[in-house]
Amino acid sequence: MLLVVAVGLLLAVQSTGGSLISERSLGKTSIPQEDKTKIKKEELPEAARKTLDTDPFKGWSVINAYKMKSGEFEVELKKEELTQIVMFDKTGKIK
């Protein structure tokens, strides 16, 4: 069941041309702390906030949001035992 949910989310995001990184399933880690500044969800671009409110992210909670030195954004999400990182460009589009 856990794998089905993760695969479903990956397919949903890929169908929109974006990318989704699941730390748990891919063994990826986030960008080093010195290259980013923690921000509140409300400080994300409006497009990013709207994306996080769509069906593929239903049930996922923002646990951390960061602004990169590059101006891009990293958002850590959690749903039950799953954790994932979603990257957004400067305008709020999924990378």
N, C-alpha and C positions, 0 to 999 in steps of 0.2 A: 504494500500500500504506500509506504514512504517513497519508494522509488517511482511509483506511478505518478504521485503528486509532483515530484521533482522533475520528471521527464515532461509531464504536462505543462509545467511552468516554462521549462526551457523551450518547448515547441511554441507556446503562446508568444513568448518574447521574440523568438527567432522569426516568427511569422510577421512581426512588425518591423523586422530589420535590425533589432537590437541585440544585445548580448546580456547574458545573465550568468553570474559566476556563483556556483554553489560551493562554499568553502568545505562543507562536509563531504560532498561527493567527489570533488575534484582535488581536494587537498590544497587549494589555493589559500593565500593569505592576503590581507589587505595591504594597501600602500603604506610604507613606513610612516610612523607618526610625525616625524620631523618635516614631512612634505605636505602636511595637511593641518587644517584648523577645524576643531569641532564646532559645529553650528547647530541651531535648533531646526527642526523640520520646517518651521514657518519661514526660515531664511533661504530655503531652496527656491529655485526659480519656479514660477507658477506652473509652467509646463511639466516640471518634474513632480510637483505636488498632485497635479491632475492625473498624471500617469499612475502614480502610486494609489490613486483612488479607483482605478479601473479593475475589472474582473480578474485579470491574471494575478493581481496582488491582493485580492480579497482575503481577509483573514491574516495577512502579514502585518506585523507591527514594526515601525521604525524604532530600532534600538540605539542607533547612532547615525549621525549625518556629518559629513566633513566637506570643507571646501579645500581643493588642492591648490598648490601654488600656481598651477597652470590655469586656474579658473574653473576647472571641471569639478564635479561633485561625486562623492562616494557615499552610498547609503547602505547601511547594514540593516537587514530585515530578519525577523524571527517569526516562525509559525510552529508551535509545539516544539519538537526537538530539532527542526530544520533551521539553518541559518544560511543566508545568502547575501551577496553584495551586488548591488546594481550601480553601474556607473552612468552618469549623465554628463553631457557636454555643457558648455557655458550657457547655452540657451535652454537647457532642461530636457533635451532629447536623449533617449537611451543610447548609449554607445555600443 
